[in-house]
Amino acid sequence: MKSWHVAQLIALALGSSGCAPPKTDTAARFSSEATGASERLVSPPSSMVALTADGTVSGASGDIRFGGPRGRSALYLKFPSEWRARGAPLQAFIALSPRAGSPAADTPVTLEAWRIEADWQPQTLQRWSDKPNLAPPYARAHITPSPARVVRIDVTELLRFAAQNPERDFGIALIASGSQGPGASFDTGLDGGLAPRLELFLR
């Protein structure tokens, strides 16, 4: 399947079913990490594209794979901007749910989260060479695929930058290099699993 077809499929699926209104909870249910927050908001992406340096596209079968023999891989994410009217970000995470039944190993995978520097649309990202430039701030996480568990990447500094510079907010890219073993596989939300989501604690 051509990558632009996959990109359009992902955007369409998110627009029709994956992009439910952001969910909120009261402060009493927040984790102790976010003490002082007045609201918790969880938002699926409004746009999402997965690319790999070898020319294949992950996400077509409902999963996103980081690391492993494919080499470098990237996941480009845009999130709705409703959070701006609700408060300033105290803490922010991108949560990834493990793909059930995918092969896993103990080999760690380094995952980086970068600010996307220019505007993009799913249909414009067809090949690895099409990807927009990235810029700091960035975050780094070392994940171990086994045992399978939800991964939460701290992107607080990226969201604080976005809050202070709304005209330069074009989303977040998750980037990983190849690794030994099968890598780490996560749901896209296209076939019943949970899509990657932005978890915000606001004040």
Backbone as a ProteinNet text record, in pm:
[ID]
protein_1_A
[PRIMARY]
MKSWHVAQLIALALGSSGCAPPKTDTAARFSSEATGASERLVSPPSSMVALTADGTVSGASGDIRFGGPRGRSALYLKFPSEWRARGAPLQAFIALSPRAGSPAADTPVTLEAWRIEADWQPQTLQRWSDKPNLAPPYARAHITPSPARVVRIDVTELLRFAAQNPERDFGIALIASGSQGPGASFDTGLDGGLAPRLELFLR
[TERTIARY]
85.2	0	88.6	58.8	140	123.7	235.4	235.3	132	106.3	7.9	-132.1	-158.8	-287.8	-301.2	-192.8	-195.5	-212.8	-143.4	-155.4	-298.6	-363.1	-501.9	-593.8	-566.3	-647.1	-638.4	-517.9	-499.7	-574.1	-558.2	-625.8	-776.7	-828.8	-972.6	-1025	-952.7	-997.8	-997.3	-895	-889.5	-1000.1	-1025.2	-1127.1	-1266	-1291.6	-1426.3	-1454.1	-1349.7	-1378.6	-1275.3	-1149.7	-1045.1	-1034.7	-1093.7	-1077.6	-1201.9	-1234.4	-1343.9	-1304.4	-1399.8	-1365.8	-1271.8	-1178.7	-1087.3	-1161.3	-1106.9	-1168.7	-1106.6	-1188	-1137.4	-1180	-1102.8	-1132.5	-1115.8	-1170.6	-1154.2	-1017.9	-975.8	-843.2	-823.9	-930.8	-919.3	-866.4	-875.3	-833.1	-694.7	-629	-497.9	-392.8	-285.3	-171.8	-99.2	-21.3	52.1	156.7	194.4	292.8	241.4	111.4	53.8	-14.6	35.2	-22.9	-25.6	-138.3	-153.9	-228.8	-251.4	-327.7	-475.6	-545	-688.7	-770.1	-706.2	-779	-683.7	-735.4	-661.9	-737.3	-664.8	-725.7	-649.7	-721.4	-661.5	-717.8	-630.6	-675.2	-606.8	-683.1	-623.3	-578.5	-494	-445.4	-553	-542.1	-628.4	-568.7	-436.4	-366.2	-249.8	-218.2	-110.9	-54.9	75.9	143.1	265.8	284.4	401.8	486.7	618.5	712.3	830.9	891.5	1016.2	1117.8	1245.8	1351.8	1368.8	1325.9	1343	1231.5	1137.8	1034	902.6	898.9	773	702.5	574.8	496.2	434.5	468.8	402.4	269.8	180.2	49.6	-59.2	-21.2	-121	-202.2	-142.2	-212.4	-256.4	-258.2	-304.9	-196.9	-69.1	37.4	145.6	218.8	334.6	453.4	559.8	676.2	797.1	857.6	980.3	1095.3	1211.9	1325.7	1312	1400.4	1395.2	1470.1	1454.7	1535.2	1499	1386	1347.2	1437.1	1512.8	1593.4	1514.1	1542.6	1479.1	1330.9	1252.8	1108.8	1061.6	949.6	897.7	746	690	545.2	516.6	442.1	407.9	266	250.8	124.4	84.7	-43.6	-105.3	-218.3	-235.5	-342.5	-433.3	-561	-652.1	-600.8	-636.6	-582.5	-678.2	-783.9	-880.9	-818.2	-707.4	-645.5	-599.4	-573.3	-521.5	-618.8	-748.6	-849.3	-874.1	-815.8	-845.1	-740.6	-620.8	-519.3	-379.5	-280.6	-140.6	-97	-13.2	30.6	127.1	87.7	174.8	264	204	276.2	206.9	284.7	228.3	301	224.6	280.6	214.5	289	229.7	228.3	110.7	94	76.5	149.1	143	102.5	1	-47	16.5	65.9	133.4	39.4	93.6	16.5	5.6	-115.5	-136.2	-87.6	-10.6	33.7	155.4	212.1	330.4	454.2	552.6	677.5	749.5	811.8	881.9	1010.3	1103	1231.4	1274.4	1381.8	1431.9	1522.9	1555.6	1645.6	1580.1	1641.6	1578.7	1577.4	1479.8	1465.9	1466.9	1548	1551.5	1452.9	1360.6	1255	1269.9	1272.7	1283.7	1157.3	1118.4	1003.6	1054.7	1026.4	1073.6	956.5	978.5	882.7	894.5	779.9	779.2	784.2	876.8	907.3	821.1	758.4	679.2	546.3	448.8	317.6	326.3	236.7	233.9	92.4	65.4	-61.3	-32.3	-119.3	-91.1	-59.5	-128.5	-107.2	25.4	93.4	221.8	339.8	318.3	427	416.2	481.2	475.3	601	714.8	843.4	921.4	1025.7	1111.3	1167.8	1200.7	1259	1159	1030.2	926.7	908.6	967.5	937	983.8	904.3	943.1	1056	1121.8	1231.7	1180.6	1269.8	1239.6	1326.8	1282.5	1354.9	1333.9	1428.2	1407.6	1294.9	1243.9	1287.7	1250.9	1323.9	1292.9	1303.8	1252.3	1257.5	1305.6	1362.6	1413.9	1369	1331.2	1290	1351.5	1393.4	1444.7	1338	1285.8	1176.3	1221.3	1169.8	1195.5	1065.8	1063.5	936.8	875.3	957	905.9	937.4	838.2	698.1	620.8	517	436.5	363.1	367.4	300.3	282.4	194.1	174	300	347.6	464.6	417.5	467.7	433.8	562.4	565.6	683.5	657.5	744.7	726.6	757.6	656.4	672.6	632.8	653.3	612.5	675.8	806.7	874.4	823.9	789.2	736.1	600.7	515	383.4	392.9	488.8	506.4	552.7	640.3	681.5	561.4	477.5	359.4	263.7	251.8	163.6	213.2	344.8	404.1	418.6	415.7	436.6	331.4	205.3	99.7	117.1	177.6	195.2	303	378.4	485.2	453.9	329.8	288.7	236.6	318.5	281.9	281.9	280.5	273.3	404.5	404	517	551.1	681.1	728.6	800.5	766.5	838.1	933.1	1061.7	1165.6	1242	1269.1	1349.3	1441.8	1559.4	1651.8	1627.8	1689.7	1680.3	1748.1	1717.5	1775.3	1778.7	1850	1849.1	1711.8	1673.1	1543.9	1431.1	1307.9	1192.1	1148.7	1203.8	1159.9	1036.9	970.3	852.4	734	621.7	504.1	389.8	321.6	213.9	92.2	-23.9	-148.5	-158.7	-224.5	-259.7	-402.9	-486.8	-627.6	-711.3	-650.2	-723	-809.2	-778.4	-856.2	-899.2	-932.5	-988.9	-898.9	-769.2	-678.7	-685	-606.1	-602.8	-500.6	-541.8	-451.2	-351.8	-235.8	-148.5	-228.4	-201.2	-281.5	-195.9	-238.5	-174.1	-246.2	-170.8	-225.4	-171.6	-261.6	-224.2	-279	-193.9	-235.9	-225.3	-337.8	-346.2	-370.2	-327.3	-353.7	-413.2
-119.4	0	124.2	221.7	341.3	420.5	489	556.6	667.5	738.2	846.1	790.8	672.2	609.4	575.9	524.7	491.4	616.5	724.1	849.6	899.6	893.4	938	848.6	717.6	623.9	655.3	682.9	715.1	843.1	946.2	1072.9	1056.5	979.3	958.7	883.1	778.9	699.1	780.7	863.7	946.3	1051	1105.7	1208.8	1155.3	1028.7	976.7	906.7	841.2	763.8	780.6	808.7	812.9	944.9	1048.6	1181	1222.1	1146.4	1183.7	1308.3	1381.8	1501	1466.7	1557.6	1530.7	1494.5	1396.1	1352.6	1427.6	1461.6	1531.9	1459.9	1478.2	1423.2	1533.3	1512.8	1610.3	1596.2	1699.9	1701.2	1588.5	1541.4	1436.5	1306.3	1287.6	1163.3	1174	1286.2	1304	1219.6	1183.6	1116.4	1214.5	1161.5	1246.8	1329.1	1289.1	1364.4	1502.5	1517	1642.1	1719.2	1710.8	1785.3	1933.5	1996.6	2136.5	2158.8	2053.1	2067.7	2082.9	2158.4	2176	2091.2	2036.8	1957.5	1861.6	1744.2	1646.1	1626.1	1636.5	1623	1517.2	1423.4	1319.8	1333.2	1352.4	1381.3	1290.5	1220.9	1147.3	1245	1202.5	1294.8	1327.8	1446.2	1484.5	1440.3	1426.5	1375.1	1289.4	1186.2	1094.6	1028.9	1028.9	962.8	890.1	766.1	686.9	664.2	685.4	664.8	582.9	508.6	438.3	469.8	471.3	509.8	410.4	285.5	185.4	189.1	283.5	300.2	233.5	149.3	90	184.9	163.7	249.7	164.4	189.7	119	187.2	117.6	174.8	126	69.3	23.6	-92.4	-174.3	-289.6	-266	-139.9	-107.6	-94	-106.2	-94.9	1.4	52.9	138.7	65.9	46.1	-25.4	66.8	76.6	152.5	55.2	84.9	-4.9	-125.3	-224.2	-344	-327.8	-423.5	-426.4	-322.6	-253.1	-154.7	-32.6	-10.6	110.6	224	345.2	462.7	466.3	509.4	522.2	648.9	702.2	827.5	823.9	884.4	900.5	1049	1107.6	1249.2	1265	1351.8	1366.2	1512.9	1539.4	1668.2	1641	1732	1717.7	1840.3	1822.1	1937.4	2042.1	2167	2278.7	2327.7	2250.7	2296.2	2321	2251.8	2264.5	2407.2	2485.2	2620.5	2706.6	2684.5	2764.1	2713.7	2601	2540	2571	2613.7	2644	2619.9	2646.3	2627.9	2485.7	2423.6	2286.1	2277.9	2200.7	2173.8	2053.8	1948.6	1831.9	1779	1712.2	1657.2	1529.3	1431.5	1302.9	1257.6	1185.7	1108.2	963	902.8	764.5	674	561.4	461.6	328.2	265.2	136.4	22.5	-81.7	-191.7	-267.4	-314.5	-393.8	-537	-584.1	-719.2	-822.9	-919.6	-1029.8	-1003.3	-882.1	-852.9	-912.2	-955.6	-1007	-897.8	-934.6	-837.8	-900.4	-816	-861.9	-766.4	-803.7	-720.1	-608.1	-606.9	-504.8	-367.6	-270.9	-139	-61.6	26.2	113.7	257.3	341.5	482.9	559.3	627.2	701.3	849.1	932.5	1076.7	1146.4	1249.5	1332.7	1472.2	1518.5	1648.6	1736.4	1865.2	1963.3	1967.9	1960.7	1973.5	2122.2	2158.3	2299.7	2365.8	2288.4	2346.3	2273.3	2339.4	2278.9	2160.7	2064.8	1944.7	1891.2	1813.3	1744.5	1597.9	1507.2	1364.8	1329.9	1392.4	1356.8	1407.1	1496.7	1548	1464	1373.1	1289.1	1151.4	1134.6	1010.2	925.9	993.7	925.3	985.3	914.4	960.9	1098.9	1123.6	1252	1367.1	1336.2	1440.4	1497.6	1433.6	1472.7	1614.7	1693.1	1830.5	1833	1947.5	1962.9	1958.4	1917.1	1909.3	2008.3	2048.6	2148.9	2123.7	2174.2	2164.1	2256.6	2233	2133.2	1991.6	1895.3	1756.7	1676.2	1554.5	1465.3	1329.3	1251.3	1118.9	1018.5	901.3	794	663.6	579.2	446.4	346	274.2	181.8	38.6	-50.6	-193.6	-260.2	-321.3	-375.9	-485.3	-558.3	-668.5	-642.3	-654.9	-691.3	-576	-612.3	-511.4	-424.7	-295.3	-202.2	-68.4	13.4	147.4	229.6	297.9	384.8	529.3	605.6	747.1	827.5	912.4	993.8	1135.8	1186.3	1319.1	1425.1	1496.4	1602	1737.6	1754.1	1877.5	2000.6	1995.9	2113.5	2147.2	2045.8	2071.6	2141.2	2099	2160.9	2300.6	2323.2	2458.6	2553.3	2503.2	2583.7	2613.6	2512	2531.5	2632.5	2630.5	2725.2	2868.2	2884.9	3018.7	3065.8	2971	3004.7	2933.6	2970.2	2896.8	2899.8	3005.5	3015.1	2918.9	2858.4	2764.4	2622.2	2596.9	2463.4	2382.9	2290.2	2205.6	2057.4	2029.7	1891.6	1837.4	1707	1637	1515.5	1492.6	1374.1	1281.6	1153.9	1051.3	981.8	976.2	923.8	813.1	705.5	596.5	542.1	494.6	428	277.9	206.6	61.7	3.6	-120.2	-185.1	-335.3	-403.4	-549.2	-598.4	-714.3	-768.8	-709.5	-742.3	-699.3	-555.9	-487.8	-352.2	-351.9	-236.9	-219.8	-179.5	-247.1	-223.9	-168.6	-63.8	2.8	18.8	32.2	47.2	185	188.1	314.5	356	262.1	290.2	265.8	215.3	194.7	70	-26.6	-150.8	-193.5	-98.4	-128.8	-103.4	-87.5	-56.4	91.2	130.2	269.6	347	459.2	545.3	611.7	654.4	740	860	906.8	1013.6	1110.2	1232.6	1336.5	1348.5	1335.9	1345.2	1474.6	1566.3	1698.1	1720.6	1774.7	1822	1973.6	2041.3	2184.5	2256.3	2379.2	2462	2595.1
0	0	0	-89.8	-94.5	34.4	70.8	200.7	207.5	94.1	104.7	123	69.9	95.9	243.3	301.2	443.1	527.5	487.9	562.3	560	442	433.8	515	513.5	591.1	738.8	786.6	928.2	963.2	880	908.8	907.3	810.1	802.3	922.1	962.7	1076.2	1203.6	1220	1339.9	1337.4	1219.7	1211.2	1235.8	1199.5	1210.5	1341.7	1399.7	1520.2	1629.5	1592.8	1693.7	1765.3	1712.4	1769.3	1844.9	1942.5	2030.2	2107.2	2159.8	2236.1	2351	2384.3	2494.3	2621.6	2692.7	2816.8	2933.8	3031.8	3148.6	3274.5	3380.1	3511.1	3614.1	3729.6	3836.6	3900.7	3971.8	4031.4	4131.5	4193.8	4294.4	4237	4102.6	4041.5	3978.7	3993.2	3930.8	4001.4	3927.3	3989.3	4079.2	4172.5	4265.4	4192	4068.8	3991.9	3956.6	3946.6	3899.6	4011.4	4131.2	4242.6	4208.3	4229.8	4197	4067.6	3988.8	3864.7	3896.2	3812.6	3832.2	3735.8	3633.6	3535.5	3465.2	3432.5	3352.6	3222.4	3110.7	2979.6	2900.7	2839.4	2755.8	2615.6	2517.3	2381.9	2280.7	2194.3	2083.2	1975.1	1883	1780.1	1677.6	1620.3	1508.8	1376.4	1369.9	1252.2	1298.1	1219.3	1255.9	1129.9	1116.5	1004.9	1058.7	1017.1	1053.2	929.3	941.6	832.3	880.3	787.8	817	709.6	749	656.9	542.8	562.4	457	353.9	367.1	266.8	299.4	402.8	444	539.2	560.8	648.9	757	882	990.3	1017.9	1083.9	1113.7	1020.9	905.4	809.9	864.4	949.6	1004.6	1148.5	1188.8	1322.8	1426.8	1386.4	1485.7	1439.4	1536.1	1515.5	1575.7	1498.4	1551	1553.6	1672	1689.8	1715.2	1655.7	1671.2	1579.7	1601	1519.7	1389.1	1297.4	1175.1	1070.2	1083.7	982.4	980.3	1084.1	1091.9	1154.3	1111.3	1171.3	1137.7	1236.6	1218.7	1288.8	1242.3	1297.5	1299.4	1401.7	1413.4	1432.1	1337.6	1342	1394.5	1494.4	1564.5	1574	1545.4	1578.2	1675.1	1770.3	1868.5	1864.5	1897.7	1903.4	2001.3	1974.8	2054.1	2162.2	2192.1	2292.7	2429.4	2455.7	2587	2616.3	2512.9	2535	2614.7	2595.4	2665.3	2807	2843.1	2973.1	3079.7	3039.4	3138.5	3084.8	3168.8	3130.8	3164.1	3079.6	3106.6	3224.6	3324.3	3438.1	3408.7	3353.2	3306.5	3181	3095.7	2972.4	2935.7	2887.1	2846.8	2717.2	2634.7	2526	2571.6	2569.9	2613.9	2492.4	2492	2386.3	2446.9	2389	2439.7	2361	2429.5	2359.7	2268.4	2159	2062.5	2112.3	2136.8	2189.3	2088.5	2137.7	2055	1969.8	1976.4	1896.5	1961.3	1880.3	1937.3	2014.2	2123.1	2207.3	2258.5	2298.6	2351.2	2460.8	2530.4	2638.8	2588.8	2459	2405.4	2413.7	2482.2	2496.5	2365	2351.2	2235.9	2286.6	2223.2	2259.4	2172.9	2237.2	2168.7	2203	2100.1	2120.7	2073.4	2146	2109.7	2076.3	1954.8	1908	1867.1	1875.3	1823.6	1671.5	1602.1	1457	1422.4	1332.7	1311.5	1203.8	1118.2	1009.7	997.2	938.3	921.9	825.6	843.7	758.8	753.5	651.8	636.1	607.3	649.4	627.4	482.8	387.5	248.2	192.9	265.6	216.4	263.8	356.2	407.4	343.7	229.1	154.8	172.2	189.2	201	316.6	358.8	467.8	436.8	310.7	270.7	278.4	292.1	299.1	438.7	537.1	674.5	703.1	777.8	811.3	912	919.4	1014.4	1157.9	1246.8	1389.4	1464.8	1581.3	1659	1807.6	1891.4	2036	2079.3	2200.1	2298.3	2256.1	2315.3	2287.7	2415.3	2411.2	2527.4	2479.9	2571.2	2536.3	2641.7	2593.9	2684.2	2635.7	2730.1	2698.7	2740.1	2642.7	2671	2647.8	2729.5	2715.5	2673.2	2553.4	2502	2588.7	2663.3	2744.4	2891.6	2980.7	2955.1	2891.5	2814.5	2746.1	2847.3	2828	2919.6	2848.8	2902.7	2848.4	2874.4	2770.6	2780.4	2783.7	2879.1	2890.8	2875.8	2772.7	2743.2	2791.3	2874.7	2931.7	2825.6	2782.1	2681.1	2738.8	2869.1	2936.5	2873.5	2847.3	2792.5	2652.9	2574	2440.2	2447.7	2542.7	2556	2616	2704.4	2755.8	2645.1	2557.3	2442.4	2354.1	2329.2	2245.9	2308.2	2441	2508.9	2493.2	2495.4	2485.3	2341.5	2245.9	2104.9	2018.7	2031.5	1959.4	1808.3	1756.4	1611.2	1560.1	1651.4	1612.1	1658	1688.2	1733	1614.1	1565.2	1452.2	1490.4	1618.4	1663	1715.1	1739.6	1800.4	1716	1697.8	1626	1723.2	1718	1792.6	1696.6	1732.7	1643.5	1715.6	1644	1699.8	1592.7	1633.8	1543.1	1547.8	1455.6	1456.9	1579	1610	1727.6	1705.6	1791.9	1788.8	1834.6	1786.9	1827	1745.4	1781.3	1701.7	1724	1824.2	1854.4	1943.8	1950.6	2035.5	1949.6	1965.6	1882.5	1966.7	1913.9	1985.3	1894.1	1955.6	1881	1815	1698.2	1633.3	1662.1	1707.4	1726	1601.6	1494.2	1369.1	1369	1454.3	1452	1591.8	1673.1	1803.5	1921.3	1899.1	2009.2	2044.3	2141.8	2184.6	2102.5	2046.8	1971.6	2065.9	2013.6	2094.6	2143.8	2262.6	2320	2401.4	2403.1	2481.7	2615	2721	2856.3	2918.6	2947.9	2997.7	3138	3224.1	3355.1	3351.7	3369.6	3351	3483.1	3487.8	3605.8	3563.4
[MASK]
+++++++++++++++++++++++++++++++++++++++++++++++++++++++++++++++++++++++++++++++++++++++++++++++++++++++++++++++++++++++++++++++++++++++++++++++++++++++++++++++++++++++++++++++++++++++++++++++++++++++++++

